[in-house]
Amino acid sequence: MKYEPIKKYSKVDIEKAVADNNADELLLLVLSVALYSDDFEYAENFYVQLSIHEHFNVRGNAIQGLGHIA
């Protein structure tokens, strides 16, 4: 595992990543929304959507993201 800084994504980038459903990208994207999103309602809906993702780590990061914005 290698440390990588978490970059800020635009809503367009977020929606594209969700549509592409790439778990590796979604893992970091979920954390990015927690750190950088100014839109609480958008972030909350995003996390609820990903909380049922098929990849357990994406689900886990989504739950962690909810904790960050709580």
N, C-alpha and C positions, 0 to 999 in steps of 0.2 A: 504494500500500500504506500502511496506517495501523497504527501500533502499538496493540495491544490487550492489556491484561493477561490472563494465562491464568488462568481461574477453576478452582476445585476442583469436580469433579463427583462425585456419589454413584454407587455401583455401579448403582443403579436408573436414573439418568440415562445412565450409560455403556451399559447394556444396551439402553435405548430408542434411543439414537443409533445403535448398531450395527444394530438392527432396522430403523430408518428409512433407513439406508445413505446419509445425506447427507454427501457427501465434504467439503464446506466445514466442517461441524461436526466431522467425524472428524479433520480436520487439526489442529485445536486440542485436541480431546479426547485424542488420542494424546500430545501434549506434557503435558497436565494429569496424566495417569496417571503419567508419568515423574517429575513434580515433586512430586506429592502422595500417591500411593498408598503405604500402609504394608504392603500385602499383596503381597509379592514374587511369589508363585506366581500370583496372580490377574493381576498386571501382565504377567508373562512369557507366560501363556496368551493374554492379550488381544493382545499384540504378535505372537505367532506367528500368531494368527487373522488379524490385519490385514496381515501381511507378504505375503499373496497377494491383497490387495484389488485390484480392477480399476483404481483410480485410482493412478497412479504416485507422486503426492505422499503419499498415505495410506500406501502401501507404504514409501516412503522415511522418513517420520516414524516408522513402526512400527519400522524397523530402527534409527533414531536412538534411539528409546525403549529398545530393548534395550541399546544402548550405555550409556545413562544409568543403568540399573539393574544393569549388570554389575559 
